[in-house]
Amino acid sequence: MPLRLRRAAPVALLAMACAAAIASSEKKNWFDDPFFQVSSGAHGCPVPEGPLYTAEERRSQMHARLERGTSCWLEGKCSDSNAYRYDKVLAPKVQAALGAVPGVKRASVWAVVQRRWVYLQGCVPSRALAQRLTQAARAVPDVELVVDDLMIGTHGKPSYALAPPRTETSPRRKE
């Protein structure tokens, strides 16, 4: 092997290792979980990250998701053998139900649907609106549970993971 190639080999290996590390830390919606914004009226509301996972988190989630999805069917709570298969059908129904709640336009609300569970995230002007949103989502047939992660107002630390701040040079993520 010529000397020039021997010297280039470690650099090439380092470049490949760096590329692999970056790729493994990239977050994606690996499971295609429905994630959508219902309203955007509370300016300055912390934007949720959504159902994004690194490749490593994806691997650790796979077994648990299989188990949880199947246990619903085994317990007789689902007619489908995988609770996650309900999500794509439920999402537009949940979105319509939440969008019809009076006062929702004054809030910034996002929802994630996973295994018949609806996670509400964002900011609302009052606890009463948060309760109405929770009730509306819970009333959708086949929704098993609603998790209220809504903040009152736009100040404070939300209980949900935040989307990375966008810069002018960073591309927009597609959900």
C-alpha positions, 0 to 999 in steps of 0.5 A: 500500500502506498504511503499516501493511502496508509496515511489517509486510512486513519482519517477516513476511518475517523470520518466514518466514525464521526458520520456514524455517531451523528447518524445514531444521534439523529432523532426521527419518528421511527414508529410513525406515531401521529403528532399534530398541532391543534392550535397556535394561539399562545405565542411563546409556548414551548414547542414539543419535540414530538415522538422522536427517537434516536436509533438507540432509543428506537431499539430499546423501545421496540420490545416494550412497544410490542409487549404493550401493543399485544397486551391490550389484545390479550386483556380483551381491551382491543379487537386488534392484536396491536394497540398501535394500529388504532393510532392513524385512524384515531388521530384525525378524530382526536384532532377534530374533537380537540379543534371543536373545543371552545377557546382552543384557538387561544391556546397552542396545543399539540397531540401525540397518539400512541397505542390509543393514548393521547398526549396533550402538550402545549399551553392553555390560558386556563385549567378549565380549557385543559380539562375541556380538551382532556374530556374531548379527547377522552370522548373519542371512541377507542381512546383508552387514556388521555395524558394532560401535559398542558401548561397554564400560560407560556412561562415555566418548564413544560413536562414534555421534551422540547423541540430543538431551537430552529436556526436560519440555517437548520432545515425544517423537520417533516413529521 
